[in-house]
Amino acid sequence: MRSVGLDYAEMADADLADLFRARDSGAVRFIATRNNQRLFRAAWAVLRDSSEAEEAVQSGYLKAFAAIDSFQGRSKLSTWLTRIVINEALARRRSARRRAALVGAAGASGPERGEADDVPHPAGLPTPEHHVAKLRLQKVLAQALAQLPDIYRTVFVLREIEGMTVDETALALDVLPATIKTRFYRARQLLQAQLTSVDRHELEGFLTFAGDACSALTARLVDRITAPAACIGTTLH
């Protein structure tokens, strides 16, 4: 179902949430398109793996739909979604570590699959030379981020790369703003050597989730959320 003639970009978050609850396909598509990038980066900050991060985003959206009645508008809809996806990513990481421990594959602090090299290709670079240079820079930064303690990496990605405010990040991570400030300062200290050669423009292009991957995820979400209720709990593939 889609309401005709609505300008979703001009709507308040509470109204978007109401349309999301009502399975309005236009609202679902708008919310996903607006938030996919942020949610992917947030999930990657926890999981350090692109495919796992995308799965966490997918599952997070469905959990958000199931819990939409709990959205009270005390924070932005995007912040509320970010918190849900981060919690989903954390749950997946705990589950993966438990499985690894059971089979004796690795301890909780061991390396995770794809943690340094699994960086998605950025979309739409102007020249092959720029493409190669940017991929090299992203690999260096990804390796440095992967080595950060989890609490610093997530804050750095949300604050520095995604551009969330201190208060938004605090709400998303359910910690005090002062804690966010401390962790962000510490993260920048630990990454100081890598950041000297990186400007804000390059950070904005880091961990890009766009193009076909973003469109495909959005289409799957619209199909699932606008489907009959019995289909909502199914896995997105």
QUIQUIBEL-V696991 format. One record per residue. N is the residue number from 1. RES is the residue in one letter. OMEGA is omega in degrees with one decimal (999 if undefined). Layout:
<<N	RES	OMEGA> <N	RES	OMEGA>>
This chain:
<<1	M	177.1> <2	R	175.7> <3	S	-174.7> <4	V	172.2> <5	G	-179.3> <6	L	175.1> <7	D	-174.6> <8	Y	-177.6> <9	A	-178.7> <10	E	-175.0> <11	M	170.6> <12	A	-179.0> <13	D	-180.0> <14	A	179.0> <15	D	176.0> <16	L	178.8> <17	A	177.8> <18	D	179.4> <19	L	174.7> <20	F	178.4> <21	R	-178.2> <22	A	178.3> <23	R	177.4> <24	D	-173.1> <25	S	178.5> <26	G	178.8> <27	A	178.1> <28	V	-179.3> <29	R	-179.1> <30	F	-179.2> <31	I	-179.6> <32	A	-179.0> <33	T	-179.1> <34	R	-169.7> <35	N	-175.5> <36	N	-177.4> <37	Q	-179.1> <38	R	-176.4> <39	L	177.6> <40	F	180.0> <41	R	179.4> <42	A	-179.7> <43	A	178.5> <44	W	-180.0> <45	A	178.7> <46	V	-169.4> <47	L	179.4> <48	R	-178.6> <49	D	-172.2> <50	S	-178.3> <51	S	176.8> <52	E	178.6> <53	A	178.9> <54	E	177.1> <55	E	179.1> <56	A	177.5> <57	V	179.3> <58	Q	-179.6> <59	S	179.4> <60	G	177.5> <61	Y	-179.3> <62	L	176.5> <63	K	176.7> <64	A	177.9> <65	F	-179.6> <66	A	-176.5> <67	A	-172.4> <68	I	178.4> <69	D	-180.0> <70	S	178.7> <71	F	-175.2> <72	Q	179.5> <73	G	178.6> <74	R	172.6> <75	S	175.5> <76	K	176.5> <77	L	179.6> <78	S	178.4> <79	T	177.7> <80	W	178.2> <81	L	179.7> <82	T	179.7> <83	R	179.2> <84	I	-178.5> <85	V	176.8> <86	I	177.9> <87	N	177.5> <88	E	179.0> <89	A	178.0> <90	L	178.4> <91	A	179.2> <92	R	179.0> <93	R	178.0> <94	R	-180.0> <95	S	179.6> <96	A	179.8> <97	R	176.4> <98	R	178.7> <99	R	-179.9> <100	A	179.6> <101	A	-178.6> <102	L	-179.0> <103	V	178.5> <104	G	-175.2> <105	A	-177.3> <106	A	175.0> <107	G	-177.8> <108	A	-177.7> <109	S	-178.4> <110	G	-179.4> <111	P	179.8> <112	E	-177.0> <113	R	172.9> <114	G	-170.1> <115	E	-177.9> <116	A	-171.8> <117	D	-173.4> <118	D	178.9> <119	V	-177.6> <120	P	177.0> <121	H	174.5> <122	P	-175.9> <123	A	165.6> <124	G	175.0> <125	L	-169.9> <126	P	-177.7> <127	T	176.0> <128	P	179.6> <129	E	177.2> <130	H	-179.5> <131	H	-178.6> <132	V	-178.6> <133	A	-177.4> <134	K	176.7> <135	L	178.6> <136	R	179.2> <137	L	-179.5> <138	Q	179.5> <139	K	178.5> <140	V	-178.9> <141	L	178.9> <142	A	178.7> <143	Q	179.1> <144	A	179.5> <145	L	-178.7> <146	A	-179.0> <147	Q	177.6> <148	L	168.7> <149	P	-173.9> <150	D	-174.3> <151	I	178.6> <152	Y	-177.6> <153	R	-178.1> <154	T	179.1> <155	V	-179.5> <156	F	-179.4> <157	V	-177.8> <158	L	-176.2> <159	R	-170.5> <160	E	-175.5> <161	I	-178.5> <162	E	175.2> <163	G	177.2> <164	M	177.7> <165	T	176.9> <166	V	-177.5> <167	D	178.3> <168	E	179.8> <169	T	178.6> <170	A	178.2> <171	L	-178.4> <172	A	-177.7> <173	L	178.5> <174	D	174.9> <175	V	-179.4> <176	L	176.4> <177	P	179.2> <178	A	177.9> <179	T	177.5> <180	I	-179.8> <181	K	-179.5> <182	T	-178.7> <183	R	179.9> <184	F	178.0> <185	Y	179.7> <186	R	178.8> <187	A	179.7> <188	R	175.8> <189	Q	-177.6> <190	L	-178.5> <191	L	-171.0> <192	Q	-177.8> <193	A	-179.2> <194	Q	-174.6> <195	L	-179.7> <196	T	-179.1> <197	S	-176.9> <198	V	174.9> <199	D	-175.5> <200	R	179.8> <201	H	179.4> <202	E	179.2> <203	L	-179.6> <204	E	179.8> <205	G	-177.3> <206	F	179.5> <207	L	-179.4> <208	T	174.0> <209	F	-173.4> <210	A	175.6> <211	G	-174.4> <212	D	-178.4> <213	A	179.3> <214	C	-179.6> <215	S	-179.4> <216	A	177.8> <217	L	180.0> <218	T	179.8> <219	A	179.4> <220	R	178.6> <221	L	179.3> <222	V	-179.8> <223	D	-176.2> <224	R	-173.1> <225	I	178.4> <226	T	177.9> <227	A	175.3> <228	P	-173.4> <229	A	-176.9> <230	A	-176.1> <231	C	-171.9> <232	I	-175.8> <233	G	-177.7> <234	T	-179.4> <235	T	178.3> <236	L	173.5> <237	H	999>>
